[in-house]
Amino acid sequence: MARFNGLPKVHKHDSSLRPIISLRGTPTFNLANWLFRRLNCLIPYSDTMVRSAANFLERLGGLHLKADIVVVSFDVTSLFTSIPQSLAIETVGELLENRYDEGTVYEQIEGTPMGLPLSGFIAEAVLQKLETVVFTNHRPILWVRYVDDTFVVRKREMVAEFHALQNSIYPDIQFTMEAEVNSQMAFLDVLVHRKTDGSLRTTVYRNATNTRQALSYQSNHPLCHKRSCLRTLYKRVETHCSEKDDKASELHYFQRMFTSRLPS
C-alpha cells in the first residue's frame, strides 16, 4: 500500500505542505520504473534546460543587461500535482506519435503523483510543450529552467504580459513570479548580481534554511565522504564566484566554519 506524507515548505511564507506519495513496494512501482526507462528517451533535448549550476553559469557568460531589461524568476505552483491526467496522456501520446521503435507504442494512462518515477518525465514533457507555445511569439532574451524553476531575462514592460500568457496556456498550471531585489536574483545555489554597468557578477547562494554546518571530521562517515565534502565546497568557490574578492570572502567563510570540525 502506498504511503502518504506532507513535506513542509519551511522556506516559504505560508509553510504549506508538499504532498508526497511513496509508491515503493506497491504493485505499480516496478511498472512505473519500467515505463520511465522506456519513455524517457522520447523527451528531446531542450536548450531551455540546465542540469546544474555550472551549466547555468555557462549560459550566463558574457550576458550584459541594459537599463530596460529585468531579471525575474517563474516557478510553477505545485507542478507535479497540478498536471491534469488528460494533459499528461495527450502529451505522452504526442511524443509517441513522433517517436516509436519498429512500430511498438508505449501508452501512459496514469496520473502524476509526486513520488511516482514517471512524474518527472511527464512534468518535463508538459513544460517543454508549454514553452513551445509561449515562445512562438514571446521568446525572452534568456530563459533557463531547472525542473520548474526558471531564470528569465526580458524587457521590463513585457514581463506582466509574458507572465499572464504563461498562466493562460493551461489553467491548472500556474506560475508565480519573483522579481530581482536590490539587483540580485538567486537561481539554484548561484546568486546573480547586476552591476551598474549592466554586467553580471555571481556568488554562492544559501537560502534561509541553510544551517551553516558541514560534515564533522569526528563523525562516523568514511574518510572519502569527508574529503569529498571539502572538495565539493571549495570547487564551488571557483565555479560560482566570478570575482577575486568574493572568492576570498567565501574561502574565509569556510575557514571559520571548519575550524572546529577538522583536526589541527
C-alpha positions as CSV (number, residue, x, y, z in Angstrom):
1,M,0.0,0.0,0.0
2,A,1.3,3.5,-0.9
3,R,2.2,5.8,2.0
4,F,1.3,9.5,2.0
5,N,3.1,12.3,3.9
6,G,3.4,16.0,3.7
7,L,6.8,17.7,3.4
8,P,6.6,21.2,4.8
9,K,8.0,24.1,2.7
10,V,9.7,25.7,5.6
11,H,11.4,28.3,3.3
12,K,8.0,29.6,2.1
13,H,6.0,32.2,4.0
14,D,2.7,30.1,4.1
15,S,4.5,26.9,5.3
16,S,2.3,24.8,3.0
17,L,2.8,21.0,2.8
18,R,4.2,19.4,-0.4
19,P,2.2,16.1,-0.7
20,I,4.5,13.1,-1.2
21,I,3.3,9.6,-2.1
22,S,5.8,6.8,-1.5
23,L,5.0,4.0,-4.0
24,R,8.0,1.8,-3.2
25,G,6.7,-1.7,-2.5
26,T,3.4,-1.2,-4.3
27,P,2.2,-3.2,-7.3
28,T,2.7,-0.2,-9.6
29,F,6.2,0.9,-8.6
30,N,8.2,-1.5,-10.7
31,L,5.8,-0.9,-13.6
32,A,6.4,2.9,-13.3
33,N,10.1,2.3,-13.3
34,W,9.9,0.1,-16.4
35,L,7.8,2.7,-18.2
36,F,10.2,5.5,-17.2
37,R,13.2,3.7,-18.6
38,R,11.4,3.2,-22.0
39,L,9.7,6.5,-22.3
40,N,12.4,8.9,-21.0
41,C,14.2,8.8,-24.3
42,L,11.2,10.4,-26.0
43,I,11.9,13.8,-24.5
44,P,14.0,15.8,-26.9
45,Y,16.9,17.9,-25.7
46,S,15.8,21.4,-24.9
47,D,18.0,24.5,-24.9
48,T,15.9,25.9,-22.1
49,M,17.0,23.2,-19.6
50,V,20.0,23.4,-17.3
51,R,21.2,20.3,-15.4
52,S,23.5,22.0,-12.8
53,A,24.7,25.4,-11.5
54,A,27.8,25.0,-13.7
55,N,25.6,24.7,-16.8
56,F,23.7,27.8,-15.7
57,L,26.8,29.8,-15.2
58,E,28.0,28.8,-18.7
59,R,24.7,30.2,-20.1
60,L,25.2,33.5,-18.3
61,G,28.7,34.0,-19.7
62,G,29.0,37.4,-21.4
63,L,25.4,38.4,-20.8
64,H,25.1,42.2,-20.5
65,L,21.8,43.8,-19.3
66,K,20.6,47.2,-20.5
67,A,18.6,49.5,-18.2
68,D,15.2,48.4,-19.7
69,I,15.9,44.7,-19.1
70,V,14.7,43.0,-15.9
71,V,15.6,39.7,-14.3
72,V,12.7,37.6,-13.0
73,S,12.1,34.0,-11.8
74,F,9.0,32.0,-12.6
75,D,8.0,29.0,-10.5
76,V,5.2,26.6,-11.2
77,T,2.8,26.2,-8.3
78,S,2.8,22.5,-7.2
79,L,3.9,21.3,-10.7
80,F,3.6,17.6,-10.2
81,T,0.2,17.6,-8.6
82,S,-1.2,20.3,-10.9
83,I,-0.8,18.4,-14.3
84,P,-4.2,17.1,-15.4
85,Q,-4.3,13.5,-16.3
86,S,-5.8,14.3,-19.6
87,L,-2.9,16.7,-20.4
88,A,-0.4,14.1,-19.3
89,I,-2.0,11.5,-21.6
90,E,-2.2,13.9,-24.5
91,T,1.5,15.0,-24.2
92,V,2.8,11.5,-23.9
93,G,0.6,10.5,-26.9
94,E,2.1,13.2,-29.0
95,L,5.7,12.1,-28.1
96,L,4.8,8.5,-29.0
97,E,3.4,9.6,-32.4
98,N,6.6,11.4,-33.2
99,R,9.0,8.7,-31.9
100,Y,8.4,5.0,-31.8
101,D,10.6,1.9,-32.3
102,E,9.7,-0.6,-35.0
103,G,6.0,0.0,-34.6
104,T,6.0,-0.6,-30.9
105,V,4.0,2.1,-29.0
106,Y,4.0,2.5,-25.2
107,E,1.0,4.2,-23.7
108,Q,1.0,6.1,-20.4
109,I,-2.5,6.1,-18.8
110,E,-1.8,7.1,-15.2
111,G,-1.7,10.4,-13.5
112,T,1.4,12.0,-12.0
113,P,1.6,11.9,-8.1
114,M,4.8,13.1,-6.5
115,G,6.8,10.0,-5.7
116,L,5.9,8.2,-9.0
117,P,9.1,7.5,-11.1
118,L,7.2,8.7,-14.2
119,S,6.2,12.1,-12.7
120,G,9.4,13.8,-13.6
121,F,9.3,12.6,-17.2
122,I,5.7,13.8,-17.6
123,A,6.3,17.1,-16.0
124,E,9.3,17.8,-18.2
125,A,7.3,16.8,-21.3
126,V,4.4,19.1,-20.4
127,L,6.7,22.1,-19.6
128,Q,8.5,21.7,-22.9
129,K,5.1,21.7,-24.7
130,L,4.1,24.8,-22.8
131,E,7.4,26.5,-23.7
132,T,6.9,25.7,-27.4
133,V,3.6,27.5,-27.3
134,V,4.8,30.5,-25.3
135,F,8.0,31.1,-27.3
136,T,6.2,31.2,-30.6
137,N,5.9,34.9,-30.4
138,H,7.3,35.8,-27.0
139,R,10.9,34.4,-26.8
140,P,12.8,36.0,-23.9
141,I,16.3,37.2,-24.1
142,L,17.3,34.4,-21.8
143,W,15.2,31.6,-20.3
144,V,16.8,28.7,-18.4
145,R,14.9,26.2,-16.4
146,Y,15.8,23.6,-13.8
147,V,12.6,21.4,-13.4
148,D,10.0,24.1,-12.7
149,D,12.3,26.9,-11.5
150,T,13.3,29.4,-14.1
151,F,15.7,32.3,-14.6
152,V,14.4,34.8,-17.1
153,V,15.8,37.9,-18.7
154,R,13.5,40.1,-20.8
155,K,12.3,43.7,-21.4
156,R,10.7,45.2,-18.3
157,E,7.5,46.4,-20.0
158,M,6.8,42.9,-21.3
159,V,7.1,40.9,-18.1
160,A,3.5,41.3,-16.9
161,E,2.1,40.3,-20.3
162,F,4.5,37.4,-20.5
163,H,3.5,36.1,-17.1
164,A,-0.2,36.3,-18.0
165,L,0.4,34.4,-21.2
166,Q,2.2,31.6,-19.3
167,N,-0.8,31.2,-17.0
168,S,-3.3,31.2,-19.8
169,I,-2.0,28.2,-21.6
170,Y,-3.1,25.5,-19.1
171,P,-5.4,26.8,-16.4
172,D,-4.2,24.1,-14.0
173,I,-0.5,25.0,-14.4
174,Q,0.1,28.4,-12.8
175,F,3.4,30.3,-12.5
176,T,4.3,32.6,-9.6
177,M,6.8,35.3,-10.4
178,E,9.6,36.8,-8.3
179,A,11.5,39.9,-9.5
180,E,15.1,40.8,-8.7
181,V,15.6,42.5,-5.3
182,N,18.4,45.0,-4.9
183,S,19.6,44.0,-8.3
184,Q,20.0,40.4,-7.2
185,M,18.4,37.1,-8.2
186,A,19.0,33.6,-6.9
187,F,18.9,30.5,-9.1
188,L,19.9,27.1,-7.8
189,D,22.9,27.8,-5.5
190,V,24.0,30.8,-7.5
191,L,23.3,34.5,-6.6
192,V,23.4,36.7,-9.7
193,H,24.2,40.4,-9.1
194,R,23.5,43.1,-11.7
195,K,26.3,45.6,-11.7
196,T,25.8,49.3,-12.5
197,D,27.4,48.9,-16.0
198,G,25.0,46.0,-16.8
199,S,27.5,43.2,-16.5
200,L,26.8,40.3,-14.1
201,R,28.6,39.1,-11.0
202,T,27.9,35.8,-9.4
203,T,28.4,34.4,-5.9
204,V,27.3,31.4,-3.8
205,Y,23.7,31.5,-2.7
206,R,22.4,30.0,0.6
207,N,18.7,30.1,1.3
208,A,17.1,30.8,4.7
209,T,17.1,27.1,5.7
210,N,20.8,26.7,5.5
211,T,22.2,25.6,8.8
212,R,25.8,26.8,8.2
213,Q,27.0,23.4,9.2
214,A,29.2,20.8,7.5
215,L,30.1,17.2,8.0
216,S,32.2,16.9,11.1
217,Y,35.6,15.2,10.9
218,Q,34.7,13.3,14.1
219,S,31.5,11.8,12.5
220,N,31.3,8.1,11.7
221,H,31.5,8.6,8.0
222,P,34.0,7.1,5.6
223,L,37.1,9.4,5.1
224,C,36.3,9.6,1.4
225,H,33.0,11.3,2.2
226,K,34.7,13.9,4.4
227,R,37.2,14.7,1.7
228,S,34.5,14.8,-0.9
229,C,32.6,17.3,1.2
230,L,35.6,19.6,1.3
231,R,36.4,19.3,-2.3
232,T,32.9,20.0,-3.4
233,L,32.5,23.1,-1.3
234,Y,35.9,24.5,-2.4
235,K,35.2,23.7,-6.0
236,R,32.0,25.7,-5.8
237,V,34.1,28.7,-4.8
238,E,35.9,28.5,-8.1
239,T,32.9,27.9,-10.2
240,H,30.3,30.2,-8.6
241,C,32.3,33.3,-7.5
242,S,33.2,35.3,-10.6
243,E,35.4,37.9,-8.8
244,K,38.5,37.6,-6.7
245,D,37.2,39.4,-3.7
246,D,34.1,37.1,-3.5
247,K,36.3,34.0,-3.7
248,A,38.4,35.3,-0.8
249,S,35.3,36.1,1.2
250,E,33.9,32.6,0.6
251,L,37.2,30.9,1.5
252,H,37.3,32.9,4.7
253,Y,33.7,31.7,5.5
254,F,34.8,28.1,5.1
255,Q,37.8,28.6,7.3
256,R,35.6,29.8,10.1
257,M,33.1,27.0,9.5
258,F,35.6,24.2,9.5
259,T,37.9,25.5,12.3
260,S,36.1,23.5,15.0
261,R,35.3,20.5,12.7
262,L,38.7,19.5,11.4
263,P,41.8,18.3,13.3
264,S,44.5,20.9,13.6
